[in-house]
Amino acid sequence: MVIVRWALDKTGAKSDVGALVSIGIAAIVACIAAVAVGADTSGLTAANIARFALVGAIAPGAAQVLFMASIRTIGPARGGVIIGTSPMF
């Protein structure tokens, strides 16, 4: 989290850009890993990909944007504590 804060400050990028980059890289790594282990792609259609992309943009995407914004706004130490309490809410 400290590195994320440093990168956001150093580049002047908005927190939503940081979230988009981290989600994009995670998606690429997940796709490469799925292909590497020989995942079953028989049910992979454009409609299914669109559904999962939409849900993935809404739920974890929104959470990642808010997390990056919290790091920028209140800092990595306080942001980490708040994320650590998330199972309680």
CYANA upper distance limits for C-alpha pairs under 8 A (distance plus 0.5 A):
  1 MET  CA      5 ARG  CA      6.78
  1 MET  CA     71 ILE  CA      7.71
  1 MET  CA     76 PRO  CA      5.79
  1 MET  CA     77 ALA  CA      8.49
  1 MET  CA     80 GLY  CA      8.01
  2 VAL  CA      6 TRP  CA      6.65
  2 VAL  CA     76 PRO  CA      6.04
  2 VAL  CA     77 ALA  CA      8.46
  3 ILE  CA      7 ALA  CA      6.50
  4 VAL  CA      8 LEU  CA      6.60
  4 VAL  CA     68 MET  CA      8.36
  4 VAL  CA     71 ILE  CA      8.16
  5 ARG  CA      9 ASP  CA      6.63
  5 ARG  CA     71 ILE  CA      6.57
  5 ARG  CA     72 ARG  CA      6.47
  5 ARG  CA     75 GLY  CA      7.55
  5 ARG  CA     76 PRO  CA      7.17
  6 TRP  CA     10 LYS  CA      6.37
  7 ALA  CA     11 THR  CA      6.47
  8 LEU  CA     12 GLY  CA      6.09
  8 LEU  CA     13 ALA  CA      5.91
  8 LEU  CA     14 LYS  CA      7.46
  8 LEU  CA     15 SER  CA      7.53
  8 LEU  CA     18 GLY  CA      7.86
  8 LEU  CA     72 ARG  CA      7.72
  9 ASP  CA     13 ALA  CA      7.82
  9 ASP  CA     72 ARG  CA      8.43
 13 ALA  CA     17 VAL  CA      6.97
 13 ALA  CA     18 GLY  CA      7.60
 14 LYS  CA     18 GLY  CA      7.19
 15 SER  CA     19 ALA  CA      6.77
 15 SER  CA     65 VAL  CA      6.94
 15 SER  CA     68 MET  CA      5.58
 15 SER  CA     69 ALA  CA      5.69
 15 SER  CA     72 ARG  CA      7.50
 16 ASP  CA     20 LEU  CA      6.63
 16 ASP  CA     65 VAL  CA      5.64
 16 ASP  CA     68 MET  CA      7.52
 16 ASP  CA     69 ALA  CA      7.89
 17 VAL  CA     21 VAL  CA      6.71
 18 GLY  CA     22 SER  CA      6.70
 18 GLY  CA     65 VAL  CA      8.38
 18 GLY  CA     68 MET  CA      7.44
 19 ALA  CA     23 ILE  CA      6.55
 19 ALA  CA     61 GLY  CA      7.88
 19 ALA  CA     64 GLN  CA      6.05
 19 ALA  CA     65 VAL  CA      5.73
 19 ALA  CA     68 MET  CA      6.87
 20 LEU  CA     24 GLY  CA      6.49
 20 LEU  CA     61 GLY  CA      8.30
 20 LEU  CA     65 VAL  CA      8.36
 21 VAL  CA     25 ILE  CA      6.65
 22 SER  CA     26 ALA  CA      6.63
 23 ILE  CA     27 ALA  CA      6.63
 23 ILE  CA     61 GLY  CA      7.74
 23 ILE  CA     64 GLN  CA      8.47
 24 GLY  CA     28 ILE  CA      6.80
 25 ILE  CA     29 VAL  CA      6.71
 26 ALA  CA     30 ALA  CA      6.59
 27 ALA  CA     31 CYS  CA      6.67
 28 ILE  CA     32 ILE  CA      6.72
 29 VAL  CA     33 ALA  CA      6.61
 30 ALA  CA     34 ALA  CA      6.60
 31 CYS  CA     35 VAL  CA      6.75
 32 ILE  CA     36 ALA  CA      6.56
 33 ALA  CA     37 VAL  CA      6.77
 34 ALA  CA     38 GLY  CA      6.77
 34 ALA  CA     39 ALA  CA      5.79
 35 VAL  CA     39 ALA  CA      6.44
 43 GLY  CA     48 ASN  CA      8.48
 44 LEU  CA     48 ASN  CA      6.87
 44 LEU  CA     49 ILE  CA      7.41
 45 THR  CA     49 ILE  CA      6.71
 46 ALA  CA     50 ALA  CA      6.60
 47 ALA  CA     51 ARG  CA      6.77
 48 ASN  CA     52 PHE  CA      6.76
 49 ILE  CA     53 ALA  CA      6.47
 50 ALA  CA     54 LEU  CA      6.60
 51 ARG  CA     55 VAL  CA      6.79
 52 PHE  CA     56 GLY  CA      6.31
 53 ALA  CA     57 ALA  CA      6.49
 54 LEU  CA     58 ILE  CA      6.78
 55 VAL  CA     59 ALA  CA      6.59
 56 GLY  CA     60 PRO  CA      6.29
 56 GLY  CA     61 GLY  CA      6.69
 57 ALA  CA     61 GLY  CA      4.99
 57 ALA  CA     62 ALA  CA      7.33
 58 ILE  CA     62 ALA  CA      6.03
 59 ALA  CA     63 ALA  CA      6.86
 60 PRO  CA     64 GLN  CA      6.46
 61 GLY  CA     65 VAL  CA      6.76
 62 ALA  CA     66 LEU  CA      6.73
 63 ALA  CA     67 PHE  CA      6.55
 64 GLN  CA     68 MET  CA      6.62
 65 VAL  CA     69 ALA  CA      6.66
 66 LEU  CA     70 SER  CA      6.60
 67 PHE  CA     71 ILE  CA      6.83
 67 PHE  CA     79 GLY  CA      7.89
 68 MET  CA     72 ARG  CA      6.82
 69 ALA  CA     73 THR  CA      6.49
 70 SER  CA     74 ILE  CA      6.12
 70 SER  CA     75 GLY  CA      7.30
 70 SER  CA     76 PRO  CA      8.34
 70 SER  CA     79 GLY  CA      6.26
 71 ILE  CA     75 GLY  CA      5.02
 71 ILE  CA     76 PRO  CA      5.40
 71 ILE  CA     78 ARG  CA      8.43
 71 ILE  CA     79 GLY  CA      6.03
 72 ARG  CA     76 PRO  CA      8.19
 74 ILE  CA     78 ARG  CA      6.73
 74 ILE  CA     79 GLY  CA      6.96
 75 GLY  CA     79 GLY  CA      6.48
 76 PRO  CA     80 GLY  CA      6.33
 77 ALA  CA     81 VAL  CA      7.00
 78 ARG  CA     82 ILE  CA      6.80
 79 GLY  CA     83 ILE  CA      6.70
 80 GLY  CA     84 GLY  CA      6.52
 81 VAL  CA     85 THR  CA      6.96
 82 ILE  CA     86 SER  CA      7.18
 85 THR  CA     89 PHE  CA      7.74
